[in-house]
């Protein structure tokens, strides 16, 4: 229960990896605020966490809206206290070959994945700087490091998250704030479960540990980075990919 009395905001927390991260932080004692464009889904997931005897609440948040982001951070500070932990997990894909990619698909992915991370990290850092402590973790991707066929927009957004992470880490280190990223490889989620079994098998063949990752693998890495055990780790990208990228 090393996160007792901590307020943690997890974006994209209604489902998938975001919900699993929220569950892990709540199990460690944090009061978790699950923020998602699907406000009802966020509250439903928060309700499930509360049913386990842990602390959680849900809120609707469009991470690409500066007004929305500011309002949510101010609301959390007013209702509870300023945010101690921020996990930037909200993200989308709009895949397609770069030469055929629609500008709107490029813009939307960058708005959510990169601009959204910037807006939330900006507000989170402002609150943490006043407290002279805090931890920010952004979910990047193996794709942001190595690229991927048909994902120019997604890869660019996640590479941007890595650059943003390292820059912010330098800017706020003197205030006792750590800023890191977790870059998952291929994780067993709804997104990968819809793939053809042959495609899934080819993915697994590229992974030395011979399996897709589990959402819990990512959540545990995040929980470590926001804990006091990682107080001397900042500006890093933790790769959680089963050895696929070395």
C-alpha positions as CSV (number, residue, x, y, z in Angstrom):
1,X,0.0,0.0,0.0
2,X,2.9,2.3,-0.7
3,X,0.7,4.8,-2.7
4,X,-1.6,5.5,0.3
5,X,-2.9,9.1,0.3
6,X,-1.8,9.7,-3.3
7,X,-4.1,11.1,-6.0
8,X,-3.5,9.4,-9.3
9,X,-5.1,10.5,-12.6
10,X,-5.2,7.9,-15.4
11,X,-6.3,9.1,-18.8
12,X,-8.0,6.6,-21.1
13,X,-8.9,4.7,-18.0
14,X,-12.3,3.3,-19.0
15,X,-11.0,0.1,-20.5
16,X,-8.0,-1.9,-21.6
17,X,-4.5,-1.0,-20.4
18,X,-5.7,2.2,-18.8
19,X,-8.2,0.4,-16.6
20,X,-5.6,-2.2,-15.6
21,X,-3.2,0.5,-14.7
22,X,-5.9,2.2,-12.6
23,X,-6.7,-1.1,-10.9
24,X,-3.0,-1.6,-10.0
25,X,-2.5,1.9,-8.6
26,X,-5.8,1.5,-6.6
27,X,-4.6,-1.8,-5.2
28,X,-1.4,0.0,-4.0
29,X,-3.6,2.4,-2.1
30,X,-4.0,5.4,-4.4
31,X,-7.3,7.2,-5.0
32,X,-7.5,6.8,-8.7
33,X,-9.4,9.2,-11.0
34,X,-10.2,7.4,-14.3
35,X,-10.6,9.9,-17.0
36,X,-11.9,9.0,-20.4
37,X,-13.8,10.5,-23.4
38,X,-16.3,7.8,-22.5
39,X,-17.4,9.3,-19.1
40,X,-19.9,6.6,-18.4
41,X,-17.3,3.9,-19.1
42,X,-14.9,5.6,-16.8
43,X,-17.4,5.8,-13.9
44,X,-18.4,2.1,-14.5
45,X,-14.8,1.0,-14.2
46,X,-14.3,3.2,-11.1
47,X,-17.4,1.6,-9.6
48,X,-15.8,-1.8,-10.1
49,X,-12.7,-0.7,-8.3
50,X,-14.7,0.7,-5.4
51,X,-16.5,-2.7,-5.2
52,X,-13.1,-4.1,-4.3
53,X,-12.9,-1.8,-1.3
54,X,-10.5,0.6,-3.1
55,X,-10.8,4.3,-3.9
56,X,-11.7,5.5,-7.4
57,X,-13.8,7.9,-9.3
58,X,-14.6,8.5,-13.0
59,X,-14.7,11.6,-15.0
60,X,-15.3,12.5,-18.7
61,X,-12.2,14.0,-20.3
62,X,-11.3,15.0,-23.9
63,X,-7.5,15.2,-23.6
64,X,-7.3,17.1,-26.9
65,X,-9.2,20.0,-25.3
66,X,-7.1,22.4,-23.2
67,X,-10.3,23.7,-21.5
68,X,-11.4,20.2,-20.6
69,X,-8.0,19.2,-19.3
70,X,-7.7,22.3,-17.1
71,X,-11.2,21.8,-15.8
72,X,-10.5,18.2,-14.7
73,X,-7.2,19.1,-13.0
74,X,-8.8,22.0,-11.1
75,X,-11.8,19.8,-10.2
76,X,-9.6,17.1,-8.7
77,X,-7.6,19.6,-6.7
78,X,-10.8,21.2,-5.4
79,X,-12.5,17.9,-4.5
80,X,-9.5,16.0,-3.2
81,X,-6.1,17.7,-3.5
82,X,-3.6,18.3,-6.3
83,X,-2.6,15.3,-8.4
84,X,0.4,13.4,-7.1
85,X,0.6,10.9,-10.0
86,X,-0.3,11.3,-13.7
87,X,-0.5,8.5,-16.2
88,X,-1.0,9.6,-19.8
89,X,-2.5,6.6,-21.4
90,X,-5.3,7.9,-23.7
91,X,-4.6,7.1,-27.3
92,X,-6.1,6.1,-30.6
93,X,-5.1,4.6,-33.9
94,X,-6.2,5.5,-37.4
95,X,-4.1,3.2,-39.5
96,X,-3.3,3.5,-43.2
97,X,-0.4,3.7,-45.7
98,X,1.3,7.1,-45.4
99,X,0.9,7.9,-49.1
100,X,-2.9,7.4,-48.8
101,X,-3.4,8.7,-45.2
102,X,-6.1,11.4,-44.8
103,X,-5.0,14.6,-43.2
104,X,-7.9,14.3,-40.7
105,X,-6.6,10.8,-39.6
106,X,-3.1,12.3,-39.1
107,X,-4.4,15.3,-37.1
108,X,-6.8,13.2,-34.9
109,X,-4.1,10.8,-33.8
110,X,-1.6,13.6,-33.1
111,X,-4.3,15.5,-31.2
112,X,-5.2,12.7,-28.9
113,X,-1.9,10.9,-28.5
114,X,0.7,13.7,-28.5
115,X,-1.2,17.0,-27.9
116,X,-3.3,15.3,-25.2
117,X,-0.2,14.1,-23.5
118,X,1.3,17.6,-23.6
119,X,-1.8,19.3,-22.2
120,X,-2.2,16.8,-19.3
121,X,1.5,16.8,-18.5
122,X,1.5,20.6,-18.5
123,X,-1.3,20.8,-16.0
124,X,0.0,17.9,-14.0
125,X,3.5,19.5,-13.8
126,X,2.0,22.8,-12.7
127,X,0.3,21.2,-9.7
128,X,3.3,19.1,-8.8
129,X,5.8,21.9,-9.0
130,X,3.9,23.7,-6.2
131,X,4.1,20.6,-4.1
132,X,7.8,20.0,-5.1
133,X,7.0,16.3,-5.8
134,X,5.2,14.0,-8.1
135,X,5.5,11.4,-10.8
136,X,4.4,11.5,-14.5
137,X,4.4,8.4,-16.7
138,X,3.3,8.5,-20.3
139,X,2.5,5.4,-22.3
140,X,4.5,5.4,-25.5
141,X,4.9,2.3,-27.8
142,X,7.5,0.0,-29.4
143,X,6.1,1.5,-32.6
144,X,7.4,4.9,-31.6
145,X,10.9,3.5,-31.4
146,X,11.1,1.2,-34.4
147,X,8.2,2.4,-36.6
148,X,5.5,0.1,-38.1
149,X,4.0,-0.4,-41.5
150,X,0.7,1.5,-41.9
151,X,1.1,3.5,-38.7
152,X,3.0,6.7,-39.7
153,X,0.6,8.9,-37.6
154,X,0.7,6.6,-34.5
155,X,4.4,6.0,-34.7
156,X,5.1,9.8,-35.0
157,X,2.8,10.5,-32.0
158,X,4.5,7.9,-29.8
159,X,8.0,9.0,-30.8
160,X,6.8,12.6,-29.9
161,X,5.7,11.3,-26.5
162,X,9.2,10.0,-25.9
163,X,10.8,13.3,-26.8
164,X,8.3,15.2,-24.7
165,X,9.0,12.9,-21.7
166,X,12.8,13.5,-21.8
167,X,12.4,17.2,-22.2
168,X,9.9,17.6,-19.4
169,X,12.0,15.4,-17.2
170,X,14.9,17.8,-17.5
171,X,12.7,20.8,-16.9
172,X,11.1,19.7,-13.6
173,X,13.8,17.5,-12.1
174,X,14.9,20.3,-9.7
175,X,11.3,20.3,-8.3
176,X,11.5,16.7,-7.2
177,X,9.2,15.4,-10.1
178,X,10.1,12.3,-12.1
179,X,8.9,11.9,-15.7
180,X,9.2,8.6,-17.5
181,X,7.6,6.6,-20.3
182,X,6.6,3.0,-20.7
183,X,6.8,1.6,-24.2
184,X,4.7,-1.5,-24.5
185,X,5.2,-4.0,-27.3
186,X,2.3,-6.1,-28.5
187,X,-0.1,-6.6,-25.7
188,X,-3.0,-9.0,-25.5
189,X,-5.9,-6.5,-25.7
190,X,-9.1,-6.2,-27.7
191,X,-7.0,-4.5,-30.4
192,X,-4.8,-7.6,-30.9
193,X,-7.5,-10.2,-30.3
194,X,-9.3,-9.2,-33.5
195,X,-6.2,-10.0,-35.6
196,X,-6.2,-13.1,-37.7
197,X,-4.7,-16.0,-35.8
198,X,-2.0,-16.3,-38.4
199,X,-1.0,-12.7,-37.9
200,X,-1.0,-13.1,-34.2
201,X,1.3,-16.1,-34.5
202,X,3.7,-14.2,-36.7
203,X,3.8,-11.5,-34.1
204,X,4.6,-14.0,-31.4
205,X,7.4,-15.5,-33.4
206,X,9.2,-12.1,-33.3
207,X,9.1,-12.0,-29.5
208,X,11.9,-13.9,-27.6
209,X,9.6,-14.6,-24.7
210,X,7.2,-16.3,-27.1
211,X,4.0,-14.6,-26.0
212,X,2.1,-11.4,-26.2
213,X,2.3,-9.2,-23.2
214,X,-0.5,-8.8,-20.7
215,X,-2.0,-5.5,-19.6
216,X,-0.7,-6.3,-16.1
217,X,2.9,-6.3,-17.4
218,X,2.5,-2.7,-18.4
219,X,0.6,-1.8,-15.2
220,X,3.3,-3.2,-12.9
221,X,6.0,-1.2,-14.7
222,X,3.9,2.0,-14.3
223,X,3.3,1.3,-10.6
224,X,7.0,0.9,-10.0
225,X,7.8,4.2,-11.8
226,X,5.3,6.2,-9.7
227,X,6.5,4.7,-6.5
228,X,9.2,5.9,-4.1
229,X,11.3,2.9,-5.2
230,X,11.9,4.7,-8.5
231,X,12.6,8.1,-7.1
232,X,16.0,8.2,-8.8
233,X,14.7,7.2,-12.2
234,X,13.7,10.0,-14.6
235,X,13.8,10.7,-18.3
236,X,13.7,7.0,-19.1
237,X,11.8,4.8,-21.5
238,X,11.0,1.4,-20.0
239,X,10.4,-1.1,-22.8
240,X,7.9,-3.8,-22.0
241,X,8.0,-5.9,-25.1
242,X,9.2,-9.5,-24.2
243,X,12.5,-8.7,-25.8
244,X,11.1,-7.9,-29.2
245,X,13.2,-4.8,-29.4
246,X,16.7,-4.9,-27.9
